[in-house]
Amino acid sequence: MSAKNKKSAAPKPTPAPVAPPAVNAPTATAAVDGESFQQRHPKLANAIFAAVCIYVAMLWLLALDQTFHWGIFGPKLPPMP
């Protein structure tokens, strides 16, 4: 065995460039356009917001009714005969 480096005279072949995998182009959706639900459906979004506000208000009113015994949602005890 010799200690000399044996270099080949022929240059090493370079690998062929590999094309990246094809990515499907995204379709035109609301997420791509950057539109929010409020912008796409303003009437429905306003109706949902109003319903949630009424629901929260009714929960607060029920809590106040039970705390102060106002009887808004019906009496605590059945009426006496």
NORCOR-V585485 format. One record per pair of residues at least 24 apart in sequence whose ideal C-beta (glycine too) atoms are under 10 Angstrom apart, sorted by the first residue. I is the first residue (numbers start at 1). GAP is how many residues later the second one is. Records with the same first field share a line. If there is no record, write none. Layout:
I: GAP, GAP
This chain:
none
